[in-house]
Amino acid sequence: MNSSISVPQRIHQDRQARIGWLLVAPALTLIMLFIILPTIAVIVLGFTDFELGYQSFHFVGLKNYIHLFSDRTFRISLWNTTLYTLMVAPASIILGLGIALMIEAEPWAKSFFRTVFFLPVASLIVAMATVWQYMLHPTMGPINIILSMIGVQGPNWLGASNSVLYSLSIIGVWQSVGFNMVLFLAGLTAIPRDLYAAAEIDGAKHWLDRFRLVTWPMLGPTTLFVTTISIINAVKVFETVKTLTEGGPNKASEVLLYTIYREGFVYLRVGYASAMTVVFLAILIVLMLIQYRVLDKKVHY
């Protein structure tokens, strides 16, 4: 087949290929410099005892990984991250979908409600965390003051081991709902209106029937994407923990990224922190693979 291509056509194809490579070269260079090479460096450093401030380091094989799974702090942070993700991801997905459905059904003030619910996403996380610190203050916080008015003794939201992770989860849900809402709104807008009319003709008179037969199946790709993003964002929680609790009290809010940060930038044990990072990335990859295996089969594209 190649022999049937004339010389001018071949020259034209080669020229287009060179132009294509020139166009993607900047992006490929940035990906190589800021993603691929740092990832390789982290993987290599995970097999060393490298510490910042020391000129030399040694390869220690799997020593960091063996120590990792016997490290009580790492096990606690892994468990806390799992609990946080199990609370934040489903709640933010369900609330995001519910708010999107209500806004889509509202004939007026759609732009206003979209803006209001999206504000937490556009706001600075550290600034918003400071506001939440005031709101959840055990004595001066508005939430506990309101609870005391109805005769309920408010807890020490961020200062007690049995409530701090739930408090951070509430903040996480508040932060994620707006982003999920916008994604679901985009998915709802893309559903053809004719499908609802056809479903109503076929007997789906109630909104719940139309949701079950039309909306939910057609939102399959959007739901898959939202679920993926929500899980990744929940596992990557860091800013609110660093700003509000620093892993306390008694490691009750210690999460994976904060543990990695402390090992690498406070204790300067870069080799050990790199091993933690590799495990963290492996967990993310496994979660994504399982999720796509399970959910992708049920999605109607």
SVG drawing of the C-alpha trace seen along z (x, -y; Angstrom):
<svg xmlns="http://www.w3.org/2000/svg" viewBox="-48 -35 77 41">
<polyline fill="none" stroke="black" stroke-width="0.4" points="0.0,0.0 2.9,-2.3 4.2,-1.8 1.0,-3.3 1.7,-6.6 3.4,-9.1 6.7,-10.9 4.9,-14.3 2.3,-12.7 5.1,-11.0 6.9,-14.3 3.7,-16.0 3.0,-13.3 6.6,-13.5 6.2,-17.3 2.9,-17.0 4.5,-14.5 7.4,-16.8 5.0,-19.7 3.0,-17.5 6.0,-16.6 7.1,-20.2 3.7,-21.2 3.6,-18.5 7.3,-19.0 6.7,-21.7 4.0,-19.6 6.1,-16.5 9.1,-18.4 7.1,-19.7 5.6,-16.3 9.1,-14.8 10.6,-17.5 7.7,-17.9 6.0,-14.5 8.0,-11.6 11.5,-12.5 10.3,-13.5 8.3,-10.2 11.4,-8.2 13.5,-10.1 10.9,-9.4 10.9,-5.7 14.7,-5.6 15.0,-7.5 12.5,-5.2 15.2,-2.5 17.8,-4.8 18.4,-6.3 18.8,-9.8 18.3,-12.6 18.5,-16.3 21.7,-17.9 23.8,-14.8 26.1,-14.6 26.1,-10.9 23.4,-8.2 23.2,-4.5 20.8,-2.1 19.0,-0.1 16.8,2.1 13.3,2.7 14.3,1.6 12.1,-1.5 9.1,0.4 9.6,3.1 9.8,0.4 6.8,-1.4 4.3,1.3 5.5,1.7 5.3,-2.1 2.4,-2.8 2.1,-6.4 1.8,-5.3 -0.9,-2.7 -2.9,-5.3 -2.6,-7.8 -3.6,-5.1 -6.7,-4.2 -7.7,-7.9 -7.3,-8.6 -9.6,-5.6 -12.2,-6.7 -12.1,-10.3 -12.5,-9.1 -15.4,-6.8 -17.2,-9.8 -16.3,-12.6 -16.5,-11.0 -20.0,-9.4 -21.5,-12.4 -20.1,-14.9 -21.3,-12.9 -24.8,-12.4 -25.2,-16.1 -23.6,-17.4 -26.1,-15.4 -29.1,-16.4 -28.2,-20.1 -27.6,-19.9 -31.1,-18.3 -32.7,-21.0 -30.9,-23.8 -31.7,-22.2 -35.4,-22.0 -35.5,-25.6 -36.6,-27.9 -35.1,-31.1 -31.9,-32.2 -29.9,-29.2 -26.8,-31.4 -27.1,-32.7 -27.3,-29.2 -24.5,-27.9 -22.3,-30.7 -23.3,-30.3 -22.5,-26.6 -19.4,-26.9 -17.8,-29.6 -16.1,-27.0 -14.3,-25.6 -13.0,-29.0 -12.0,-30.2 -8.6,-29.8 -8.6,-26.6 -6.3,-28.0 -8.5,-31.1 -11.7,-29.0 -10.0,-26.6 -9.4,-29.6 -13.1,-30.6 -14.1,-27.0 -11.7,-27.1 -13.6,-30.1 -17.0,-28.5 -16.1,-25.2 -14.5,-26.9 -15.7,-25.1 -16.7,-28.3 -16.8,-31.2 -17.9,-29.3 -21.3,-30.1 -22.2,-26.4 -21.7,-25.6 -23.5,-28.8 -26.5,-27.8 -26.5,-24.3 -26.4,-25.7 -29.5,-27.8 -31.5,-24.6 -30.0,-22.9 -27.3,-20.8 -23.7,-20.7 -21.5,-21.2 -18.3,-19.1 -14.8,-20.3 -15.0,-19.8 -11.3,-20.1 -9.8,-19.4 -11.2,-16.0 -9.9,-12.7 -13.5,-11.3 -14.8,-14.3 -11.9,-15.8 -12.0,-13.5 -15.8,-14.0 -15.3,-17.7 -12.6,-17.6 -15.0,-15.4 -17.7,-18.0 -15.3,-20.7 -14.2,-18.3 -17.8,-17.7 -18.6,-21.4 -15.5,-22.0 -16.2,-19.3 -20.0,-19.6 -19.8,-22.7 -17.4,-21.2 -19.4,-18.0 -22.6,-20.0 -21.1,-21.8 -20.0,-18.6 -23.5,-17.0 -25.1,-20.2 -23.0,-19.8 -24.1,-16.2 -27.8,-17.1 -27.6,-19.7 -26.3,-17.2 -29.3,-14.9 -31.7,-15.2 -35.1,-16.5 -36.8,-14.2 -35.9,-11.2 -38.0,-12.7 -40.9,-13.2 -40.6,-9.6 -40.4,-8.2 -43.5,-10.2 -45.4,-8.8 -44.3,-5.3 -45.8,-5.8 -43.0,-7.4 -45.2,-10.1 -43.4,-10.5 -40.1,-12.4 -38.6,-9.5 -39.4,-7.1 -37.9,-9.6 -34.8,-9.9 -34.4,-6.1 -35.1,-5.4 -33.5,-8.4 -31.4,-10.7 -29.4,-8.2 -28.4,-6.0 -27.5,-9.0 -25.4,-10.5 -23.2,-7.3 -20.1,-8.9 -20.4,-12.0 -20.9,-9.9 -17.8,-7.8 -15.7,-11.0 -17.2,-12.6 -16.6,-9.5 -13.0,-9.3 -12.3,-13.0 -14.0,-12.8 -12.0,-9.8 -8.7,-11.3 -9.4,-14.7 -10.5,-12.9 -7.3,-10.8 -5.2,-13.9 -6.5,-15.8 -3.8,-18.0 -4.4,-21.7 -7.2,-21.6 -5.3,-19.1 -2.1,-21.2 -4.0,-24.4 -6.4,-23.2 -5.0,-20.2 -1.5,-19.3 -2.5,-15.7 -3.7,-16.0 -5.0,-15.5 -3.1,-12.2 -2.8,-11.5 -6.6,-11.3 -6.4,-13.5 -3.1,-12.2 -3.5,-11.5 -1.2,-10.1 -0.1,-13.3 0.5,-15.1 2.6,-12.1 4.6,-12.3 5.1,-16.0 6.3,-15.7 8.7,-12.9 10.2,-14.8 10.1,-18.4 10.2,-18.4 12.3,-15.3 14.1,-15.6 14.0,-11.8 13.6,-12.1 14.2,-8.4 11.6,-7.2 9.2,-9.9 9.7,-8.8 8.8,-5.2 5.6,-6.5 4.9,-8.5 5.3,-5.4 2.9,-3.5 0.5,-6.5 0.6,-6.5 0.2,-2.7 -2.9,-3.0 -4.4,-5.7 -3.6,-3.6 -5.2,-0.5 -8.3,-2.4 -8.7,-3.9 -8.3,-0.5 -10.9,1.2 -13.3,-1.7 -13.0,-1.6 -13.3,2.2 -16.5,2.1 -18.2,-1.1 -17.1,-1.3 -19.1,1.8 -22.3,0.2 -21.8,-3.1 -23.8,-3.9 -21.8,-6.0"/>
</svg>
